[in-house]
Amino acid sequence: MPADNAPVAGNLDDDDYPAYTMGRAADVLGITPAFLRAIGEAELITPLRSEGGHRRYSRRQLRIAARARELVDQGTPIEAACRIISLEDQLDDALRLNREMRRRLGEHGADT
């Protein structure tokens, strides 16, 4: 195999590798392709496209779609579910940054 092509097996642990077709993703999650298209249109997830233009989804995207499905099943409108998930992600990022800054300040305080 040429050096510029990563072996396919190397992608098995990659959460961002677009391994799932739309039909397979829908089957795995127990949802319809229309639901995947809807959360794509709401810009919650952006599937990659194959050379033929077909949507491909990663495991990370499947987890996000599953969370959206969970909220919709609880009665949340799809647009609101997408917004909630986006805000949850922003909160997670902010908390992670806060922890990192506190760690750095703690290290800096220990040096003085």
N, C-alpha and C positions, 0 to 999 in steps of 0.2 A: 504494500500500500504506500503511495507517495507520502512524503513527510508533511506536505501541506494539508492533507486530509486527515483529520482526527479519526481514530477508529470509532465506529458506532457504539461499541461496548463502553467506551469512555463517557458516553452521554447518559448512561443509565442512572447515574446518581445526580445528574444535573436537573434541579427543579425548574430551570428555565428553558430546558430543551423542548421544542415544540413537537412532541412525539404523538399527540392524539389528533386524529381527524375529528371533524365536527360530529360525525355520527358516533364514533367511538366515545368521545367525551360525553355526549348526551346519554349514551347507554350506561357508561360508568356512573354517572351522577343521577340517573333516573329522571332526566329532564328532557325537554324537547329541543331540537336545533333552534327553534324560534326563540326559546328563552336565551340561548347562547347569543343569538343575533341581537336580541334586545339589550342584553347587558353590554354587548360590544358597541351598540349604537349609543348607549348611555356613557360610553367611554370608561366603564369600570375595568374592562379588560380589552386588550388589543391583540387579537390573535395574529400570529405571523402568517404569511401566505406562502404556500408551496410554489414551485416554479409554474405550476398549472393554475395558480390563483386560488387554490382551496385553502380554507382556514385550517390552521394547526394550533393546538393548545398545549401548554406546558402543565406540569403538575401544580405549579404555583397558581396558575390561572384556574385550574380545576378546583383548588381549595377556595379561591375567591368566589367562583360560581356556586359552589356548595353553600357558602355562607349567605350569598344572595338568595339562594333557593330557600334556605332556612328562614330568613326574614320574610320572604314573600309568603311562605307557608303559614307564617304567624299572622298574616293579614296586612303586612306592610306593602304599600304600592312599590312597584319595581324601581321607580325613579328615586323614591325615598330610601329604599334598601341600598341602592348604589351610593347614594350620598352618605348614608350611615357608615358603610364599609370604607368609603374614602376618608371620612373623618376618623374612624377607628385607626386606619393606617397612619394618618397624620399624627394622631395622639401617640401611637407606638413609637413613631420616629422621634417625636419631641421628648418622650420619656427616655428613650435610648440616648439621645443627645444630652439630656439633663444628667443622666447617670455618668456619662463619659466626662462631662465638664466637672461634676463633683469629684470624680476620681482624679482628674488632673489638678484640681484645686487642692485636694488632699495631699497629693504628691508634692505640689509646690509649697504648701504649708509646712510639710515635713522637712523640706530643704532649708527653710529659713530659721 
